[in-house]
């Protein structure tokens, strides 16, 4: 698996072949608080970079989840729909949101490294 | 206006609070363990809420004061007993609600607890109305601590002896380390509990003592999920200047005598609502699935007509599912009525549901 990359909308991405796995960062999960509802995109749906691809809700508010990558949704994590709290337990692991068949690999170059993201998140907490 | 802080601000910080701006105050929204955990602690054990942002008003006077107050608050102040508390509201000319409040009869007159966002306006309204005939103080030197949950009585009794004999919606003066405190058995969570009015000077001491007795601090986040499960209104959301108490399903808070006699601001609207012109009603709404319908979500009938909107909605940790309340046209207010909720462009099934969503556990 490739090095994990991060977006300014607080998503993480890992790549295997031409498939990207996407979720929300530990920082984002902490900021949200207890996740109590997750809505995921439908399999087969085409999504555009920085377009809305899901919803995550805490007791306080609803937030959109964006995709940092353009492509087609190939899989979604039903287990976080059934147990939304799983997002808080392991946001950058078993709490992943969806997988995308990558259309344009060059988009990956625009994402941040962990070091850069941590710095970004510190400066842009929300 | 500059953001205000309660006397416990630094203590909250030391307890790991995350703050949000609320009604001009920087208030804890949650502590480190999170809203769901804080909610459950309050339901199962005991939680401490700093509600010092709320207005604590005292008005001194006797029977003549009661007569005047009855003209702006639709409560039976002839029947209220010493140290009894009553839920009521300050009504406007249109029969809407300036604020909802708790009135307690005390020796010198009445104590009134007001919402933080409304307290300054309430003070002006009441003060103008009473026209300097009575001494009226909006206390700046008092804090208010709510201790809520099934273990509240047992814990607080160890610190302030005698409180366990209080009945629900009753209060009294007690002594804490030799200082006067006024405690009522009341709250906003659907649990047994107490609200302690204490001077700013000693509040941190009391808070620390509660925490040392295994009470957990609870923020505004859980306060909201708790009150919504308990079916209680949040001012500015479920009730406001354009909702009448009858529309808000708060008829129970207006005693029979006041409903019949009137004699208070806004009675015309309230009377006509009582006599058949009521067109909408606040109800509980339970979404069938997991979708959370928040304030502003439109409510539709089964045949697709818009019949109202949601005024509060969240995930109820004790109900373990989404809960909401809102206003619907009267014809659709019957329990069990099927409705749909439009969330993010899609309609989701829901039902008009009994309030509270979570059963009360008060000591009466």
Interface residues (C-beta under 8 A of the other chain):
Chain A: X33 X34 X36 X37 X39 X55 X57 X58 X59 X60 X61 X62 X81 X85 X88
Chain B: X29 X30 X34 X35 X36 X37 X221 X224 X225 X290 X291 X292 X294 X314 X315 X317 X322 X344
